[in-house]
Structure formats: structure tokens, C-alpha cells
Amino acid sequence: MRIGILGAGGMADALGTQWARAGHEVMISGRDASASAARAATMTAEAARTSAEMASVRTEMASVRTEVAGARAEVAGAAAVAGARGEVVAVRAGSWAEAAAFGEVVMVAVRQAGLAGVLESAGGALRGKPVIDVANAEGPYDPARPIAPLIRDLTGGHVVKAFNLCHVDVWRLTPPVFDGRPLAVPLCGDDPAALAAVRTLVADLGCTPVDGGGLDRAVLLEATAAFMIGLWFGGADAQAVLPPVAYSGV
Ligand SMILES: NC(=O)c1ccc[n+]([C@@H]2O[C@H](COP(=O)([O-])OP(=O)(O)OC[C@H]3O[C@@H](n4cnc5c(N)ncnc54)[C@H](OP(=O)(O)O)[C@@H]3O)[C@@H](O)[C@H]2O)c1
């Protein structure tokens, strides 16, 4: 897949590197062309390094047979991550408009302060394309002004809200598996083809995509992030607030 990324910061780096390693073509973009080019070079090097590392893990794991459920999940997650589809293609850097035009799928990973300006610079290239929105609010979250529908209205793209619940460092893990369970990634969006593309990109990280409903529910994902981040900053274990599914009452 060709993936354009509006952004050359932490989220662009973390997720773009994973997707480059998985065999996708990636173009990032930022305000400073030389800084973006330098970031693209380090992403390429890191993708190549982890690709080689995961290939050797995959070889080792092929010989591992275990009945331990947690270990099986780790094997499955690592195998998904290690499932590179070939050589790592060098990550490119371009302008906002070039990255928007390059991507069959485009991820918007810029800070809220720059969002409207960046999307304006990207022009009409996002219309009708799958657009991944990872944004969280800076400062207090206002559910009356959700970000995902704003991005839809500004771009005309098929927006899928995803990847906003976890810190950037989680998206660098190969794979993001905790206590033997691959991380589940909720997706909110309306367009079946866009959702299918993002599901593939989630699976390429070794994560499990979860249907979170239509884009009208993206506001809930944004509010959840705001709530959880508040708990984390308060020193609470946000993961501990939810019971196992057997106790969900369903
Ligand atoms: N960091 C996390 O843990 C995390 C987790 C989940 C979701 N998110 C969301 O992901 C998005 C990107 O976050 P990030 O961590 O990648 O941020 P970051 O590292 O600070 O990168 C921000 C990107 O936005 C660009 N940008 C454009 N206009 C800007 C402006 N006026 N002010 C500031 N930056 C501007 C920057 O351009 P330059 O490259 O030219 O600086 C940079 O590429 C945000 O919406 C954030 O809420 C972040």
C-alpha cells in the first residue's frame, strides 16, 4: 500500500516505520523539508533493522511449539509483525500536498494547532481517500467539537479514527503485546473500503482491529483518550478500570 503521512513527528515516525517494515511505501511530510528528509532516513534504517531482527525471530519461532496460551498469542503477534512482504522501501519525505497525493491511504498526524492549515495545504488530494485520524485534543477536550468529523469536512476523505488511545511509544513496539494479548485497536469509520485498509494496517503492527462503529462514535474514542490520559497522569492504572469480558454483563 502507498501510505502518505501528514506529519513528521512522533506518531508519523512510530507508525510509518512499522508500515515500512511491513513492506508498505511511506511518505512523510512536515514544515521543514530537511528535517523531514532526515526523519525519513532514520525511519528507513530502523525499519530495515527491525525487519531483519523479526525475520530471525520468525525463523526461531517456527521451531517453537508451546501449549501456553499467552506464549501462543505472542507467537501469533510476532509472526504477524514478522510477516514482511519483501524488501523495505526507503521512506520518502515530501510537502503536505505531495504526501496527500502519494497515499492510497493518508494518515493525519499533526498537532491540533496546525491541523486546519496543513489540511488546506494538502488541497483536494484527500477527497474520497481513506484518511486515518490519530488526533487527540490538546488541552481540555470538548465533545461538542469532535476532531474526526472536522477532518472529514475539511478533506472530503473517508475518515477512520484509530491509534489515538495509546502513547506513541506503544506504536513502536514489535509487536504491541501485553501479558500475552495483542493490543486491540478500535476503529470508527463509515466507509467499508477505508475500514478494510486500516484493519490491514492494524494487523501489520501485530495488533487486533476492533470495530468501534461509525464515525459518529469517534467522539467517544476522543473522549476515552482524554479520560484515560487524565487517569494515567494522575498515577492510576487506566487498564485496571475495566473488567475481563466474562464480567462485562453481556
Ligand atoms: N504522542 C503521542 O503519544 C500521541 C498518541 C496518540 C495520538 N497522538 C496524536 O497524534 C498527532 C501527532 O502527534 P505527535 O506526537 O506525532 O506530535 P509531534 O511529534 O509534535 O509532531 C507534530 C507534527 O505536526 C506538525 N505540525 C504542523 N503544524 C504544526 C503546528 N502549527 N504546531 C505544531 N506542529 C505542527 C509538525 O510539523 P514539523 O514536523 O514541521 O514539526 C509535526 O510533523 C496529534 O494529533 C496527537 O494528539 C499523539
PDBQT file of the ligand as one rigid body, heavy atoms in Angstrom, charges set to zero:
ROOT
HETATM    1  N1  LIG A 301       2.435  11.479  21.008  1.00  0.00    +0.000 N 
HETATM    2  C1  LIG A 301       1.526  10.607  21.401  1.00  0.00    +0.000 C 
HETATM    3  O1  LIG A 301       1.756   9.827  22.364  1.00  0.00    +0.000 OA
HETATM    4  C2  LIG A 301       0.209  10.511  20.668  1.00  0.00    +0.000 A 
HETATM    5  C3  LIG A 301      -0.613   9.403  20.911  1.00  0.00    +0.000 A 
HETATM    6  C4  LIG A 301      -1.837   9.310  20.243  1.00  0.00    +0.000 A 
HETATM    7  C5  LIG A 301      -2.232  10.327  19.373  1.00  0.00    +0.000 A 
HETATM    8  N2  LIG A 301      -1.423  11.409  19.171  1.00  0.00    +0.000 N 
HETATM    9  C6  LIG A 301      -1.876  12.453  18.245  1.00  0.00    +0.000 C 
HETATM   10  O2  LIG A 301      -1.066  12.372  17.070  1.00  0.00    +0.000 OA
HETATM   11  C7  LIG A 301      -0.942  13.672  16.472  1.00  0.00    +0.000 C 
HETATM   12  C8  LIG A 301       0.537  13.938  16.223  1.00  0.00    +0.000 C 
HETATM   13  O3  LIG A 301       1.197  13.842  17.468  1.00  0.00    +0.000 OA
HETATM   14  P1  LIG A 301       2.782  13.651  17.540  1.00  0.00    +0.000 P 
HETATM   15  O4  LIG A 301       3.060  13.086  18.883  1.00  0.00    +0.000 OA
HETATM   16  O5  LIG A 301       3.253  12.950  16.323  1.00  0.00    +0.000 OA
HETATM   17  O6  LIG A 301       3.234  15.172  17.532  1.00  0.00    +0.000 OA
HETATM   18  P2  LIG A 301       4.690  15.773  17.204  1.00  0.00    +0.000 P 
HETATM   19  O7  LIG A 301       5.735  14.755  17.403  1.00  0.00    +0.000 OA
HETATM   20  O8  LIG A 301       4.776  17.038  17.959  1.00  0.00    +0.000 OA
HETATM   21  O9  LIG A 301       4.573  16.082  15.631  1.00  0.00    +0.000 OA
HETATM   22  C9  LIG A 301       3.620  17.024  15.234  1.00  0.00    +0.000 C 
HETATM   23  C10 LIG A 301       3.591  17.173  13.746  1.00  0.00    +0.000 C 
HETATM   24  O10 LIG A 301       2.656  18.211  13.456  1.00  0.00    +0.000 OA
HETATM   25  C11 LIG A 301       3.261  19.123  12.561  1.00  0.00    +0.000 C 
HETATM   26  N3  LIG A 301       2.708  20.475  12.653  1.00  0.00    +0.000 N 
HETATM   27  C12 LIG A 301       2.167  21.155  11.638  1.00  0.00    +0.000 A 
HETATM   28  N4  LIG A 301       1.747  22.360  12.010  1.00  0.00    +0.000 NA
HETATM   29  C13 LIG A 301       2.053  22.467  13.314  1.00  0.00    +0.000 A 
HETATM   30  C14 LIG A 301       1.869  23.497  14.262  1.00  0.00    +0.000 A 
HETATM   31  N5  LIG A 301       1.266  24.655  13.951  1.00  0.00    +0.000 N 
HETATM   32  N6  LIG A 301       2.302  23.290  15.502  1.00  0.00    +0.000 NA
HETATM   33  C15 LIG A 301       2.877  22.103  15.845  1.00  0.00    +0.000 A 
HETATM   34  N7  LIG A 301       3.083  21.069  14.960  1.00  0.00    +0.000 NA
HETATM   35  C16 LIG A 301       2.663  21.265  13.713  1.00  0.00    +0.000 A 
HETATM   36  C17 LIG A 301       4.729  19.073  12.942  1.00  0.00    +0.000 C 
HETATM   37  O11 LIG A 301       5.453  19.580  11.858  1.00  0.00    +0.000 OA
HETATM   38  P3  LIG A 301       7.056  19.621  11.880  1.00  0.00    +0.000 P 
HETATM   39  O12 LIG A 301       7.463  18.212  11.512  1.00  0.00    +0.000 OA
HETATM   40  O13 LIG A 301       7.389  20.596  10.861  1.00  0.00    +0.000 OA
HETATM   41  O14 LIG A 301       7.453  19.984  13.280  1.00  0.00    +0.000 OA
HETATM   42  C18 LIG A 301       4.929  17.597  13.179  1.00  0.00    +0.000 C 
HETATM   43  O15 LIG A 301       5.171  16.924  11.965  1.00  0.00    +0.000 OA
HETATM   44  C19 LIG A 301      -1.587  14.665  17.441  1.00  0.00    +0.000 C 
HETATM   45  O16 LIG A 301      -2.884  14.932  16.995  1.00  0.00    +0.000 OA
HETATM   46  C20 LIG A 301      -1.688  13.866  18.755  1.00  0.00    +0.000 C 
HETATM   47  O17 LIG A 301      -2.788  14.257  19.527  1.00  0.00    +0.000 OA
HETATM   48  C21 LIG A 301      -0.198  11.510  19.791  1.00  0.00    +0.000 A 
ENDROOT
TORSDOF 0
